[in-house]
C-alpha cells in the first residue's frame, strides 16, 4: 500500500481553481518533485499536505491515517521553506534543537540528535555559529537539519535552493539527494527548475493550471512527454508537423523531405517532438530532413545550431568533441532514431 496518498485533491478560492482533482500515490522513501510554472498549484498542494491550507475537496492519507483531520503540529512532517526561516538570535544548534524542545525530548537525547543532524548536513563544526555569520548554503543546511532532526514521516521542501547561486545550487542538489538517500525519508519537493527536479527525483509531477499533466520518472517524462506542455516545459524541443500512415504493420512518418519508420500505430497528421540533442548531422541524402545552418553558437561543452528546413526552424545541440562542425550557411542533413521521436496526433492526442 502507498505510504502517502493524495486522492482527488482540490482547492478553490471563489471561482478560481488553484488545484483540480490531483491524485498521487507516494511510496515510502520516494523522492517526488512537484514541477511547474508559477501559479500552477504546486505550492498550494504542498501547503495542503503540510496543513497550512485546508483542501476544498479530496483526501490526504498518510500510512492510512487521515491528515486533513489532524492539526499541522500533529502530522509529523518536516518543512524547509524557501526563506529557511531560521531564528536569527539562535545558534545553528539551537535552531536545530527547537523542534525537539517542542516535542519535550530530554536534554541528553536532544543534544545527541542535534549533533548527528549537523554532522549529516556537513556542519559539525558550526553548532555555535549564528545565521548572520553563515553563507546561504550553510543556512540552507541548518534548515534541512532542523527539519530532519525530528525524524519526520515526510519531508516537504518548498523551493529550498532558489536563493542560492547557480554553482552552489548544483552542489546542494547533489548533497540533498545524498542526504535523502542516507536517511530514507519520503520527500516532496516543490520547484519550478526543470533540471533540479530531474536531478533529484524518483518521479516528477508536472503541473499546469492546477492540473497534473504527467506523472513519471524524469527520463520517461523527458523522452516521452505526455502533452505538448510537458514537451516544451522540460527543456528545449522541436515540434515538427508531418504525416503518418500504417503500412504492413509499420508506420511511415514523413516530415517535409525526411522519412522515418516507426513502430507506433498512428495515422494522419502528426506532430513529432524531437529533442535538439537527439538530432545528428548527416549527408544530404534522400529521406533525410535537409536544411541550411543559419546560426551556430559555441557554449563550451556543446554547440547550439539553428537550422532552417522545409519543416520550419530546427534547433540542434551537438557535444563539443573536438571534431569539425558545420559552419553557418552550410547545407546539412538532419537525422534521428525513430525511438527518439515522440509522436502525437495533430489534434493533440498522444
C-alpha positions in Angstrom: 0.0 0.0 0.0 1.2 3.5 -0.8 2.6 5.5 2.2 1.2 8.9 1.2 -1.9 9.2 -0.8 -3.5 12.3 -2.3 -6.9 11.5 -3.8 -8.9 13.9 -5.9 -7.3 16.8 -4.0 -8.9 20.2 -4.8 -8.5 23.8 -3.7 -10.6 26.7 -4.9 -10.7 30.4 -4.0 -14.1 31.6 -5.0 -14.3 30.9 -8.7 -10.6 30.4 -9.1 -9.4 26.7 -9.1 -5.9 26.5 -7.7 -5.7 22.7 -7.7 -8.1 20.5 -9.6 -8.6 16.7 -8.9 -5.0 15.9 -8.1 -4.3 12.2 -7.3 -0.9 10.9 -6.4 0.4 7.8 -4.6 3.8 8.1 -3.0 5.8 5.1 -1.8 7.8 5.1 1.5 11.3 6.6 0.9 10.4 8.0 -2.5 11.6 11.4 -3.7 8.8 13.3 -5.6 9.0 16.7 -7.2 6.0 18.9 -8.0 7.2 20.8 -11.0 5.6 23.6 -12.9 5.5 27.4 -13.6 4.4 30.0 -11.1 0.7 29.7 -10.3 0.3 26.1 -11.4 -0.8 24.9 -7.9 2.4 23.1 -6.7 2.9 25.2 -3.6 -0.8 25.1 -2.7 -0.6 21.3 -2.9 2.4 21.2 -0.6 0.7 23.5 1.8 -2.4 21.3 1.9 -0.2 18.3 2.8 1.5 20.4 5.5 -1.8 21.6 6.9 -1.3 25.3 6.2 -4.1 25.3 3.6 -7.4 23.5 4.0 -8.5 21.5 0.9 -11.8 22.3 -0.7 -12.2 18.6 -1.5 -10.4 15.3 -1.7 -8.4 13.3 0.8 -4.8 13.1 2.1 -3.8 9.8 3.8 -0.5 9.1 5.5 0.1 5.5 6.2 -3.7 5.0 6.2 -4.4 8.0 8.6 -6.5 11.0 7.5 -4.2 14.0 7.6 -6.9 16.5 6.9 -8.4 15.8 10.3 -5.1 16.5 12.0 -3.6 19.8 13.1 -0.3 20.7 11.3 1.7 20.2 14.5 0.4 16.6 14.9 1.2 15.4 11.3 4.8 14.6 12.0 6.1 16.4 8.9 9.3 18.3 8.4 9.2 21.5 6.3 12.0 23.5 4.7 10.9 26.9 3.4 12.3 29.0 0.6 13.5 31.6 3.1 14.9 29.0 5.5 13.0 30.7 8.4 15.9 30.4 10.8 15.7 32.2 14.2 18.5 34.9 13.9 19.0 35.1 17.7 19.7 31.4 17.9 22.8 29.4 17.1 22.8 26.7 14.5 22.4 24.1 17.2 19.6 26.0 18.9 17.8 26.3 15.7 18.0 22.6 15.0 17.0 21.8 18.6 13.9 23.9 18.5 11.5 21.2 17.2 12.9 18.7 19.7 12.2 21.1 22.5 8.6 21.4 21.4 8.4 17.6 21.5 9.8 17.6 25.0 12.7 15.4 24.1 15.2 15.1 27.0 18.4 17.1 27.0 20.9 14.3 26.5 19.0 12.8 23.6 18.3 16.2 22.2 22.0 17.2 22.2 23.0 13.9 20.5 20.3 14.2 17.8 21.3 17.8 17.1 24.9 16.8 16.8 24.1 14.0 14.5 21.9 16.1 12.3 24.5 18.8 11.9 27.1 16.2 11.0 24.7 14.7 8.5 24.5 18.1 6.6 28.2 18.8 6.9 28.0 21.4 9.6 29.6 19.6 12.5 31.8 22.5 13.4 29.2 25.2 13.1 27.0 24.4 16.1 27.7 27.7 17.9 27.5 29.9 14.8 24.6 32.3 14.2 22.8 32.5 10.9 24.1 36.0 10.1 27.6 34.6 10.1 26.7 31.8 7.7 26.5 31.7 3.9 23.2 30.9 2.1 24.3 27.4 1.5 25.1 26.9 5.2 21.8 28.4 6.3 20.0 26.1 3.9 21.8 23.1 5.6 20.8 24.2 9.0 17.1 24.5 7.9 17.4 21.0 6.4 18.9 19.6 9.7 16.1 21.2 11.7 13.5 19.5 9.5 15.3 16.1 9.7 16.1 16.0 13.4 12.5 15.5 14.4 12.5 12.3 12.2 9.6 13.3 10.1 7.3 10.9 8.3 7.5 13.1 5.2 10.0 15.9 4.4 8.4 18.8 2.5 10.7 21.2 0.6 9.3 24.5 -0.8 11.9 25.7 -3.3 14.7 25.5 -0.7 17.5 26.1 -3.2 16.1 29.0 -5.2 18.0 31.7 -3.2 21.4 30.1 -4.0 23.7 31.0 -6.9 23.9 28.6 -9.8 27.2 26.8 -8.7 26.2 26.4 -5.1 22.7 25.3 -6.2 24.2 22.4 -8.2 26.4 21.4 -5.3 23.5 21.4 -2.9 21.4 19.3 -5.3 24.0 16.5 -5.1 24.2 16.8 -1.3 20.4 17.0 -0.8 19.9 13.8 -2.8 22.7 12.0 -1.0 21.2 13.0 2.4 17.8 11.9 1.4 19.1 8.5 0.3 21.1 8.2 3.5 18.1 9.0 5.8 15.5 7.4 3.6 12.8 10.0 4.4 9.9 10.2 2.0 10.3 13.6 0.4 8.2 16.0 -1.7 10.0 19.0 -3.4 8.3 22.0 -4.9 10.3 23.6 -7.7 10.0 25.4 -11.0 13.5 24.4 -12.0 13.3 21.5 -14.5 17.0 20.4 -14.1 16.6 20.4 -10.4 13.5 18.2 -10.5 15.1 15.8 -12.9 18.4 15.6 -11.0 16.8 14.9 -7.6 13.6 12.9 -8.2 12.4 9.3 -8.4 9.3 10.7 -10.1 8.2 14.2 -11.2 4.6 15.5 -11.2 4.4 18.1 -13.9 1.6 20.6 -13.2 0.0 23.3 -15.2 -3.0 25.5 -14.4 -3.8 23.5 -11.3 -3.9 20.2 -13.1 -1.5 17.3 -13.5 0.0 17.0 -17.0 2.1 13.9 -16.4 3.5 11.8 -13.5 6.6 9.8 -14.5 10.2 9.1 -13.8 12.3 12.1 -15.0 13.8 10.3 -18.1 10.3 9.0 -19.1 8.8 12.4 -18.9 11.7 14.0 -20.8 11.9 11.3 -23.5 8.1 10.6 -23.8 6.2 13.7 -22.8 2.5 13.1 -22.5 1.4 16.5 -23.6 2.7 19.5 -25.6 3.1 21.4 -22.4 5.4 18.8 -20.8 7.4 18.6 -24.0 8.0 22.3 -24.0 8.5 22.8 -20.3 11.1 20.0 -19.8 13.9 21.7 -21.8 14.1 22.6 -25.5 12.3 20.6 -28.0 11.5 20.7 -31.7 7.8 20.4 -32.7 7.7 19.3 -36.3 4.5 18.8 -38.4 4.2 15.7 -40.6 2.0 12.8 -41.7 1.9 9.2 -40.7 0.5 6.1 -42.3 0.4 2.5 -41.1 1.6 0.1 -43.8 2.2 -3.6 -43.3 2.5 -3.3 -39.5 4.9 -0.3 -39.7 4.2 3.4 -39.5 5.7 5.6 -42.2 6.4 9.1 -41.0 7.0 11.9 -43.4 8.3 15.3 -42.2 9.0 17.6 -45.2 11.7 15.8 -47.2 12.5 13.4 -44.4 11.3 9.9 -44.0 11.2 7.7 -40.8 9.8 4.3 -39.9 8.2 3.9 -36.5 6.5 1.0 -34.6 3.9 3.3 -33.1 0.5 2.9 -34.8 -0.8 6.3 -35.7 -2.4 7.6 -38.9 -3.0 11.1 -40.3 -1.5 14.5 -39.5 1.0 14.3 -36.6 3.4 16.4 -34.5 6.8 14.9 -33.9 8.6 16.1 -30.8 12.4 15.7 -31.1 14.9 16.9 -28.5 17.8 19.0 -30.0 20.5 16.7 -28.6 18.9 13.7 -30.3 19.5 15.2 -33.8 22.6 14.3 -35.7 24.2 15.9 -38.8 24.4 13.7 -41.9 24.9 13.9 -45.6 22.0 15.5 -47.6 20.8 12.1 -48.8 17.3 11.2 -49.9 14.9 10.6 -47.0 16.6 12.9 -44.6 15.4 16.3 -43.5 17.7 18.9 -45.1 18.3 22.5 -44.1 20.7 25.5 -44.0 22.7 26.4 -40.9 21.5 30.0 -40.0 23.2 30.3 -36.6 26.0 28.5 -34.8 26.7 29.3 -31.1 29.6 27.9 -29.1 28.6 27.2 -25.5 31.7 25.5 -24.1 30.8 21.8 -23.8 28.4 21.9 -26.8 27.4 23.7 -29.9 23.8 25.1 -30.4 22.6 25.3 -34.0 19.6 26.9 -35.6 18.7 25.2 -38.9 16.2 26.4 -41.5 14.3 23.5 -43.0 11.2 22.8 -45.1 9.6 21.8 -41.8 10.5 25.1 -40.2 13.2 26.1 -37.7 15.0 23.2 -36.1 17.4 23.5 -33.1 20.3 21.1 -32.8 22.7 20.5 -29.9 25.9 18.7 -30.5 28.6 17.9 -27.9 32.0 19.5 -28.4 34.1 16.5 -29.0 36.8 18.4 -31.0 35.7 17.2 -34.4 35.0 19.6 -37.3 31.4 21.0 -37.1 29.2 22.5 -39.8 29.6 26.3 -40.3 27.0 28.9 -40.8 25.5 28.8 -44.3 26.4 25.1 -44.7 23.7 22.8 -46.1 23.2 19.8 -43.8 21.1 16.7 -43.5 19.4 16.0 -40.2 18.6 12.6 -38.8 17.5 10.9 -35.6 16.4 7.5 -34.4 12.7 6.7 -34.6 12.6 5.9 -30.9 13.9 9.5 -30.2 10.8 10.9 -31.8 7.6 11.3 -29.7 4.6 11.3 -31.9 1.1 12.6 -31.3 -1.9 13.4 -33.5 -2.0 16.9 -34.7 -5.3 17.4 -32.8 -3.4 16.8 -29.5 -3.9 13.1 -28.9 -0.8 11.2 -27.7 
